Amino acid sequence: MLTAEELERISIPGKVTELIRGRLIVREPPGTWHGASSAKLRAPDVAFVARERVGVIRERGYAELAPDLLAEVLSPDDRPAEVLAKVADWLAAGTKIFWVVDPERREARVHRQDGSLSILGNDDSLDGEDVLPGLTCPLQDVLKP
């Protein structure tokens, strides 16, 4: 099993690395469709941390906190079990909302810390709920090529 500190020292040129439950996952970089969808959420694999908690983020390495809201845009090679493990880990660590955007199915799953799940279709909007009140992001805008 790897730790976050060990992952910081790993560099594999041209690959994306991720740590899921102590296991190193190495993948090809996301394709254009994934990047276009992610950019509409304003950055690939978005994380939001409330202003009052930002001070604990270090200049280097990984912060010892869970973001308040996370968004993950699925790639065609993402494995459902790995995605669910990642969601469960982040929610258990304190993340309040985890959006999983699926461009292929044209839907998003909203996982919440209380265990509730909402499935949004193309005509629905992602909502910041109590984490980012007033934030709405139409899913069809995120999913446009």
C-alpha positions as CSV (number, residue, x, y, z in Angstrom):
1,M,0.0,0.0,0.0
2,L,1.2,3.5,-0.9
3,T,0.8,6.6,1.1
4,A,0.1,10.1,-0.2
5,E,3.6,11.1,0.6
6,E,5.0,8.3,-1.5
7,L,2.7,9.2,-4.4
8,E,4.2,12.8,-4.3
9,R,7.6,11.3,-5.3
10,I,6.2,9.2,-8.2
11,S,6.4,10.8,-11.7
12,I,5.6,8.8,-14.7
13,P,6.0,11.0,-17.8
14,G,2.9,11.2,-20.0
15,K,0.7,9.3,-17.5
16,V,-1.9,10.3,-14.8
17,T,-1.4,8.8,-11.4
18,E,-3.9,8.4,-8.6
19,L,-4.1,6.7,-5.3
20,I,-7.3,4.7,-4.5
21,R,-7.3,2.9,-1.1
22,G,-3.5,2.7,-1.1
23,R,-3.3,1.3,-4.6
24,L,-1.5,3.2,-7.4
25,I,-3.6,3.7,-10.5
26,V,-1.8,4.7,-13.7
27,R,-3.7,5.8,-16.7
28,E,-3.4,7.6,-20.0
29,P,-4.2,11.4,-19.8
30,P,-7.9,12.2,-20.4
31,G,-9.0,12.7,-24.0
32,T,-10.4,15.8,-25.6
33,W,-14.0,15.0,-24.8
34,H,-13.2,14.6,-21.1
35,G,-11.1,17.8,-21.1
36,A,-13.9,19.8,-22.8
37,S,-16.5,18.6,-20.2
38,S,-14.1,19.2,-17.3
39,A,-13.2,22.7,-18.5
40,K,-16.9,23.6,-18.3
41,L,-16.8,22.8,-14.6
42,R,-13.9,25.3,-14.6
43,A,-11.1,22.8,-14.1
44,P,-10.5,19.1,-14.5
45,D,-11.6,17.1,-11.4
46,V,-12.8,20.1,-9.5
47,A,-12.4,20.5,-5.7
48,F,-13.8,23.2,-3.5
49,V,-12.7,24.1,0.0
50,A,-14.6,26.7,2.0
51,R,-12.6,29.9,2.6
52,E,-12.4,29.4,6.4
53,R,-10.6,26.1,5.8
54,V,-8.2,27.2,3.0
55,G,-5.5,28.2,5.6
56,V,-4.6,24.5,6.2
57,I,-3.6,23.9,2.6
58,R,0.2,23.6,2.3
59,E,2.2,25.1,-0.5
60,R,3.6,21.6,-1.4
61,G,2.2,18.1,-0.9
62,Y,-1.3,17.1,-0.1
63,A,-3.5,19.0,2.4
64,E,-4.7,17.0,5.4
65,L,-8.4,17.8,4.7
66,A,-11.2,16.6,2.5
67,P,-12.6,19.2,0.1
68,D,-16.2,20.3,0.8
69,L,-17.3,19.5,-2.8
70,L,-15.6,17.4,-5.4
71,A,-16.5,16.8,-9.1
72,E,-15.1,14.0,-11.2
73,V,-15.7,13.7,-15.0
74,L,-15.6,10.1,-15.9
75,S,-13.2,8.9,-18.7
76,P,-14.2,5.8,-20.8
77,D,-11.6,3.7,-19.1
78,D,-12.7,4.5,-15.5
79,R,-13.7,1.4,-13.6
80,P,-17.1,1.7,-11.7
81,A,-15.7,-0.1,-8.6
82,E,-12.7,2.3,-8.4
83,V,-15.0,5.3,-8.9
84,L,-17.3,4.1,-6.1
85,A,-14.4,3.4,-3.8
86,K,-13.1,6.9,-4.4
87,V,-16.5,8.4,-3.7
88,A,-16.8,6.4,-0.5
89,D,-13.3,7.3,0.7
90,W,-13.8,11.1,0.2
91,L,-17.3,11.1,1.8
92,A,-15.9,9.2,4.8
93,A,-13.1,11.7,5.0
94,G,-15.5,14.6,5.2
95,T,-16.4,15.7,1.7
96,K,-20.1,16.8,1.8
97,I,-21.0,16.5,-1.9
98,F,-19.3,14.5,-4.7
99,W,-20.5,15.0,-8.3
100,V,-19.7,12.2,-10.7
101,V,-20.3,13.5,-14.3
102,D,-20.7,10.8,-16.9
103,P,-20.5,12.3,-20.4
104,E,-21.2,8.9,-22.1
105,R,-24.5,8.5,-20.3
106,R,-25.2,12.2,-20.3
107,E,-25.9,12.2,-16.6
108,A,-24.4,13.0,-13.2
109,R,-24.7,11.3,-9.9
110,V,-24.7,13.5,-6.8
111,H,-23.4,11.6,-3.8
112,R,-23.8,13.2,-0.4
113,Q,-22.2,12.6,3.0
114,D,-25.5,11.6,4.5
115,G,-25.6,8.6,2.1
116,S,-28.3,10.1,-0.3
117,L,-27.8,9.9,-4.0
118,S,-29.5,11.9,-6.8
119,I,-29.2,11.0,-10.5
120,L,-29.4,14.0,-12.8
121,G,-30.3,13.9,-16.5
122,N,-29.1,16.1,-19.3
123,D,-31.8,18.7,-18.6
124,D,-31.1,19.0,-14.9
125,S,-28.5,21.2,-13.1
126,L,-25.7,20.5,-10.7
127,D,-26.4,22.4,-7.5
128,G,-24.0,23.6,-4.8
129,E,-26.6,22.9,-2.2
130,D,-25.6,24.1,1.3
131,V,-21.8,23.9,0.4
132,L,-22.0,26.6,-2.3
133,P,-25.5,28.1,-2.0
134,G,-26.6,29.7,-5.2
135,L,-24.3,27.7,-7.5
136,T,-26.1,26.0,-10.3
137,C,-24.5,24.5,-13.4
138,P,-26.7,23.2,-16.1
139,L,-25.5,19.6,-16.9
140,Q,-26.2,20.1,-20.6
141,D,-23.7,23.0,-20.6
142,V,-21.1,20.8,-19.0
143,L,-21.7,17.9,-21.5
144,K,-21.6,20.0,-24.7
145,P,-18.7,19.1,-26.9
